[in-house]
Amino acid sequence: MRAVVQRVSHAGVRVGDRIVGEVGAGLLALVSVGSDDDERDARSMAEKIAELRIFPDAGGLMNRSLRETGGALLLVSQFTLHGDVRRGRRPSFIAAAPPALARTLYEVVGGSVASLGVPVAYGEFGAQMAVELVNDGPVTILIDTKRLF
C-alpha cells in the first residue's frame, strides 16, 4: 500500500459540482492499494498516517501527530500511485489491486484511522475527482507499507 500524505490547512474533493469530502487543518492522504496488500497493510497505513509526527510543537519542531493536534484526515483513493514507468512512457498499473480489493482495504484504512479518534472524510472511490488543497509547510511524506521507499 502506498500513500502521499500532505499536511494541509484545508482540502476538499469534488465530483462534478458536489463536494464529497473536505477537512480543515489536518492531512490529505492519497492512497493506492497494491495487488499484494492485505488487511495488515491497511491497518499499518492507518496507524502511520494517524501517528506521523509532522505537525509543529510549541517550539516549531515537527513533533506532533494528527491525533495530538485534533486535526482531520481527507482520504482519497488513487490507484495511479502504483503506476510503473520503468519501461516506456505509458504507466503500467498491473501492480494495483483490482477494484473490489482496493475498495475494501481503502475502507479499512479509513475505519482504522477513525477508530483512533481522528475524524475522516472521504473522496468517492472510483470516481473522477477534483482534489483541492492548501499544503501547509509545504509538508509532503511518501509511505509504502512494503518499505520500497
N, C-alpha and C positions, 0 to 999 in steps of 0.2 A: 504494500500500500504506500502510496506517495502523497505528499501534500506540499503545497506552497502556502505558508502561513504569513499573513501580513497584519501588523498592528495597525489599527485604524481608529480614527476619531468618528468616522461614520462609514457605513457600507450598506448597499441595497442591491436587490436583484429584481429586475422587471422581466415579465414575459408578456410581450405585446404592450398593452397600456396598463397592465396590472402590476402593482408592487406585490411580489410574492413573499419577500422576506427583507428585513432590514434591522440593523443594530446601530446603536450609538458607539460609544467608546468600547473597544474590545478587540476581537480578532475576526478576520476573514480567512477561512481555510478552504482552498480549492483542493479537493480530494479525488484521487484516482485509485480504483481497486484493480489489482492485478489478478490474472487468472490463477495464480498460485497462492492467493491470500485466503485467510480463514478468519474465524471469529477472534482468535488470539491477536492477529494483526490489527483488527478493528479496535479491540479494547486497548491495545498498546498505543495505537494512534490517538485514541481519545484521551488517555492519560497524559501522553506527551503534550498534546495541544492544551489541555487544561492546566498543566503544571509548568509549561515553558516560562522561564524567568526572563521575560523581555519587556517588562514594564518598570518604569523608574521608581526607586525608593525615595525617601526624603532627601537623600544626598545626590539624587540624579543618576544613580547607577542602575543598570538593568538588573534588578534583583527581586522583582515581584512577579507573581503569576496571574493569569486571568482569574483564577479562583480568589486570590487575595485582593484583587482590585475591585471585584464585583462587576466586572465587565461582561459582555455577552459575546457569543460566537455566531457568526453567519457561516453556515456550512453549505458549500456548493460542490456538486459532483462535476468532475472534469476529467473524463477518460483520456483526453489528449496528453495528459502528463505521462502516460505510458507509451507515447509515440516514440518510435525508434528511427532515428535519422542517420544511423551509421553508414547505411548504404543508400546511395541515390539521393534524390531530392524530395520524394514523396514519403511521408512518415508511414511506418508500418505500425498498426495497432494490435498486432497479434498477441502481445503480452497483456493487453487489457482484458479484464474479466467480462464474460457475457452479461448482458443487462440484468438478468434475474439475480445472479450472484452479486453483482455490483450494487444493485439497489438494496439488497438485504444487508450487506456489510456497511454500506453508507448509512443506513438507518441505525445499525448497531453503534457506529461511531457517534452519531447524534444522541442516541439514547444514553450511551455511556457517559458522554460529557454532561448531559442534563442530570444524570444520577449523581454527579459530583457537585451539584448545586449551581451550575452555570446555565443561565438562560441561553437557549439555542433557537435560532431562526434558520430557515432552510431556503435553498433555491428549489427549483422544480426539476426533479430528476428526469433526464432525457429530453428536456425542453430546450429550445433555442432561447438563451437568456442574455440579457444585457446586465452586466455587473458594473456597478459604480462604487468607487471607494475613495476615501481620503486616507492615504497611507501616512501614519503618524511616525515621524522619525526622519526618513523612512526606515522601517524595520521589516525585513522580509527574511524568513527562515525556510529552508528546504528540509523535509523529513522523509525518510524512507525506512519502513519497518524492516526491510531486508538489509539495511545498513549499506546500501550500494554507494551512498554519498553521505 
